[in-house]
Amino acid sequence: MATNDASIDARDWSLLGLLSILWGGSFFFNGVILRELPPLTLVLLRVALAAIMLLPLLWIYKIRFPQGVSGWRPFFAIGLFNNILPFSLIVIGQTYIPSGLASILNATTPLFTLVVMAAAGEERWLARRIAGVVAGLMGVVILHGEAFDNGVGLETGPGIGILLCLAAAFSYGLSALVARRLLSNSPPLGTATFQLLASAAMMIPVAGILERPWQLPMPGAATWLAVIGLAAFSTALAYIVFFQILRRSGATNVMLVTLLVPVTAILLGYLVLGEEISLREIAGALVIASALLLIDGRVLNLFRRSIKRGRASTPPASP
């Protein structure tokens, strides 16, 4: 059933903030891991360890496994578009471009999601929402526009990385459509675990044939810590939060998290690492905040109602 997905309540805004922190960390973890492990092996470890971490929770909450091929088919579909393709494209892209630029390109996900969901008839084309997504992208460019200052052609190595990250964002948009149509009644914990199990099953032969992980030298402690952080926080916990928001507020709204990721990365750098915040970054964050308010719509509705009340209270002009 097509839905409007017009607004997000306070609880889901807080969950979006949490999700932006969890997913923002994935670009940092990827950067650390790629120093010692190849991309597809990274993706395999990410989905397999995250699935293992979530399995005990299925037993605690008495969530049953899907039955038969038909029961597992939706989770293999969402695993392909939500994990295998975007994770692989992003980490391969990060071998060509910096993590910060990859996170910026990932912020195009809401735009792709909006186009995919509207084209499929799942959501309406709302001028307010389109304007908000475009404004949000402008804010992201302002936020980290220096990443584009050197000017890269799409035929160069960095250009290939850009195209790969954009393809990953499009895959996320497709995954939102798949999740809406096939997994709307699945509990968030079950959806997160089963799609990760399906993803691990698909990645084992791919990584095994192309990269032969068993022949790689043993990574160091820092790499293993990054792998655990990537699996536990940026994948297992993140997907529980993601599917919770998806069920409550819809596909386009949950993908707004990718606009928040660069903002939270800057704030974490300021609060944890003591990095300075420039005027450019403040301006970009304000543009993104305005875009999110525009997409949410409630501020505009309050503004419209106040105008109507003002007109209603204005006495008619005397003849």
N, C-alpha and C positions, 0 to 999 in steps of 0.2 A: 504494500500500500504506500502510495506517495505521501510524504509528510512535508511539512513546512520547515521544521527545524529552525524556528524563528529566533529563539532566545535560549540562553543558558542560565540556570539558576546559580545561586551563590556557591552551593556545594560543588557543582561541576567546574566553576571558575577556579576554585581551590585545587580540584583534581587536575585541571589543565596546567596550573602552575607547578604542581608536583611532577606531572608527566614531562613538562619541559625541562625540568632539572635532570630527571632520569635519562631522557633521550639526549639532552645536551651533552651529558657525560660520555655517550657512546662514541662521539667523534674524537674525544680525547683518548679513550681507551683504544680505539682503532689505531690511532697514530702511534701509540706505544707498541701495540702488538705487531703491527706491520713491519717494525724494525727487525723482527726475528722470524715471523711466520708469514707464509704466503696468503693471499686473500681468501681463497676458498676453504683452506684449513681453518682460518679464523672464523668464517661463517659456520662451518660444521661444529666447532667447539662452542660457539655462542649458542646455537639452537639446541644442541645435544645436552650441554650442561644445564641450561635453563629448564629444559623439559625434566631432567632428573631432579632438579631442585623443587619442581612443582608437583611431582608425582605423590609424595607423602600427603600433600594437602587434599588430593582427590580422595584418599582413604579416610582422612579426618572428616571431610565434609560429605562423604558417602556419595560421590559423583561417579556414575557408571560410565564405562568406556562405550564408545559407539559400537553398534552391532553391524557386522557385515560390510561389504563393499559400499553399499549405499549410505551407510552411516558414516563411513570415513571419508567419502568423496568430497563433501564440503570442506573438510579440514585440510585435505591435500590441495584443494583449490585456493583456499585462503593462505595456506602455507607458501604456495608458489608465488602469489602476487604480493603478500605482505611480508614475507621473510626472504625466500630464496633469491628472487630477482632483485628486490631493492637492496638487501644487505650486500649481495655480491657486487652489484653495480656500484654502490657507494664505496666499498672498500677498494675495489679495483680503481675507481676514480680517484681515491685518495693516494694512490701511488703516482698520480700525475699532478694533483693539485693539493694545496694545504687543507687541513681540517676545517679551518674557519671558512674558507670559500665553499667547501662541501656543505657545511651547515647552512650557508646562505642560499645555495641552490636548492637545498632540501625545503626551504621556506616557500618554494613555489607549489608545494603539495596542495594547499587549500584551493588554489586556482585550478589545478588539474582535477581535483575532487569535485569542485563545483561544476566544471564542464562535463565530467563523466556522469555525475548523478543527474544533472539536468537533461543531458542528451538521452539518458535511459528512462526519463520520466519519473524518477524517484523523488526529485525535488523541483520546485518551481524556480524559474529565472527571476530573481528579485534584483532590481537595479541597486537597491541599498547594499545587498550582499556582494554583488559584483564590484561596486565602487569600493567597498570596504576591503576586499581581497587585494585589489589593485593598489589601494593606498597602503596596505600592509606591506606589499612587496616593495613599494617605494621607500617605506621606512627601513626595511632590511637593507636596501642598497645604500641608503644614507648611513645606516649604522656601521656597515663594514665596506663602504665604497672603495676604500683604499685597496681592497683585494683585486679590484678591476683596473687599478691605475696603470699597471704595466701594459695592459692591452694584449690580449691573447687571441690568436686566430683559431677558429675551430678545426683547422687542419693540423695544428701543432699538438704536442703532447698535452699541455694544459687544456687545449680545446677539446681533446678527446675526453679528458676527465670531466669537463663541464657537461658534455653531451651524455656521458654515462650517469652523472648525478641527476640530470633532468629526466632521463629515462626512468631512474629509480623513483622520482617524485610522481611520474605518470603511473607507475606500477602501484604505488600506494593509493592513488585515486581509484584504480581498478579494484584494489582489494576492499575499499570501502563499499563499493557496489556489491561485490561478492558477499561480504559480511552482512550487508543489509538484507539481501535476498535469501541467503542460505542459512544464516546463523542467528537470526533475530531472536529466537527462543532459547538459545543455548546459554547456560550460566557463564559469566565472564571467566571464572577460574577454569571451567572445563574447556571453553573455547581457547583460552591462552595455552593450556597444556596440550590439548590434542593437535592444535596447529603446529606447535613446536615439535611434537613427536613426529608428525607427518613431514615436517621440514627436515628433521634429522635423517629420516628414512630416505629422503630424496638426495640429501647432501652427501651421504656416505659413499655411494658409487661415484658421484661427480668428483668430489675431492680425492677419493681414492684413485681414480683413473688418471686425473689430470695432475695431481700434485704429490701423490704417494706420501702422506704425512708420516708414516712409520719409518721412512728413510731420512727424515729431517733431523738435524741436531737438536738436542734438548734445549728448550728456551730457558732463559734465566728467571730469577725470582720475580723481578719487576714485570716481566711479560705475563707470568702466571697470575700475579695479583690483578693485572689489568684484565685478563681473561675472566677471572672470577667476578670482578666488578661488572664487566660487560654482561655476563650471563645472569648474575643475580639481580642487579639493580636496573640496568638499561634494557633488559629483556624480560626476565621472569616477572618481577614486580611491575615493570612498565606496562606489560601487556594486560595484567589484571586491571590496572587503572584504565588503560585504553579501552578495553571492551566494556567496562562499567560506564564510561562516558558515552561510548557509542550507543549503548542501549537506551540511555536516558536522554541524550541531547542530539543524537543524529550524526551522520557521517561528516558533513561539511563542518560542523562545529568542532568535532573532535580533532580534525586536521588543522584547526587553528593553532594547535600546539607548536607546529613547525615555525610559525611566526614568532612565538615566544622564546624558542630555543636560543637564538642569538642574544636576546635581551638577558635571559638568565645566565648565559655564559659570561657576559660582561659583568653582571652583578656579582656572580661567584668569584670572578677574578678580582673584583674590588674588595669584597668582604673577606675572602679567604687568602688571597695571594697579595693583597695590598696594592693592586694595579690601579693606576689613575683612570678616571673616566673623563673623556674629552667632551667638548661642547657638541661635536658632531654626533657622538654616541647618545648624548642626552636628547638631541633633536630627533634622531632616528627612533629612540624609544618612545618619545611623545607622539610621533606620527603613527607608530604601531599601536599605541594605546588608543588613539583616536579611531584608528581603523577597526579595532576590536569592538569599541563601543558602537560604531556604525553598523557592524555586522550583527551585533547582539540585538540592536533595535529598540531596546527599552528606553534609552535616553531620548531617542527621536520621538517615541510615542508620548513620553512625558511632555516633551516640548510641544507636540501637536495639541495635546489636551490642554496645556496651559494657554495656548493661543485661542482655542475654542472657548475656554472659560472667560478669557479676557474679552472676546467679542460678545459673548452672551451677557457679560456684566456692563458693557458699554451702553449707556442710554441712547435711544434714537435721537437723531438731530431734530430740533424743533423746526417746523415749517416757517 
